[in-house]
Amino acid sequence: MNYPPRLTLANLPTPIHKLERLSAEVGKEIYVWRDDMTGSVESGNKVRKLEFLLADAMAKGATRIITAGGFQSNHTRATAYCARRLGLEVSIIVREPKTGFKPQEIPTGNLLLNQITGAELQFVPFAEYQALGGYGPLLERADEQWRQRGEKTYVIGEGGSQPLGCFGYIYGVEQMLSLWPKVAGTKFPDSLFCADGSGGTHGGLHLGYELNGLSTNAIWAVNVCDSAEYFQKRVGKLIEDTAQQFNLRSINRELQVLDGHFGTGYGIATDEDLRFYARLAKQEGVLLDPTYTGKAFRGMLAEIKRAPDRFGKKILFLHSGGTFGTFALQEQYARALAAA
Ligand SMILES: Cc1ncc(COP(=O)(O)O)c(C=O)c1O
């Protein structure tokens, strides 16, 4: 496989290990692919995408990276730290929560980590983001502002989920496939689960499977917002664009998205969710995040319970990071644990 230029920003390959006690409980072999260990403050799935995106930015002589995300975006936090490692300036469009944002609030989690890097943060009320139909116009505006000030800008869209970013998980699949047999004793997992947030991870995994001659029927995404149809369309288009732009052999556009597992909304966890994450941390020493991996993992277990034969025996869950999002829910966590 000929990859576009890539920088080394992540600690790769990340380990895969079996969740021994949970596997015994569920009656399946459940493995976890630890992409929460791609790094420290620059950890999670986004770093894989950034290895390719920032290589492109550097090759183009960029001086400032401009990107966007929610209040507790893992993508913007990973981008800020990776960009700083490369000596670049960073601007982040920060979408405020639906419920509003009080400037006197003490920042926590990813937002605090972003502030610590000295990145320029442009806060945008949720209603404005919605009225504009997404981050596109806001990114364009920031791009224009900084170019007029003489900077060489490089814009990374939401979640780094653009064709070049997909190579993060095309490369990831190659690494997973070389590790898996040593850990699990078969050539590839019967099923691979991931979270769908902006779709680039799913798109990259899909292409990686196709390019390695594997059936994409083994990939299951759990959406953490929107709907299955939304992601099938969005990820399908991303795969199409990536294949076209980079001349990849890809024909399959069937995407399996398991809907109905994100509860009352994006980033909202119930006390029961938090107690489940605490239970898994106690049982296996693995911490899921409340916005992405927690919802996807619970979704996976619910689907296995609903249709035990659908996913095979050896199941791999992609832990895509998000650890710092936990701190944004510290008060709710404390309450939920106290009530356990
Ligand atoms: C921790 C974590 N897991 C999963 C995802 C979903 O990945 P993607 O945006 O590529 O769909 C994201 C970001 O959206 C994330 O931050």
The ligand as a Gaussian input file, in Angstrom:
#p B3LYP/6-31G(d) Opt

LIG

0 1
 C      -13.034000       9.510000      21.538000
 C      -13.680000       9.499000      20.198000
 N      -14.092000       8.331000      19.715000
 C      -14.708000       8.262000      18.516000
 C      -14.925000       9.388000      17.760000
 C      -15.618000       9.224000      16.447000
 O      -14.696000       9.238000      15.408000
 P      -15.080000       9.889000      14.039000
 O      -15.256000      11.346000      14.275000
 O      -13.953000       9.582000      13.157000
 O      -16.374000       9.259000      13.610000
 C      -14.494000      10.644000      18.219000
 C      -14.699000      11.903000      17.496000
 O      -15.706000      12.212000      16.903000
 C      -13.842000      10.698000      19.483000
 O      -13.398000      11.856000      19.980000

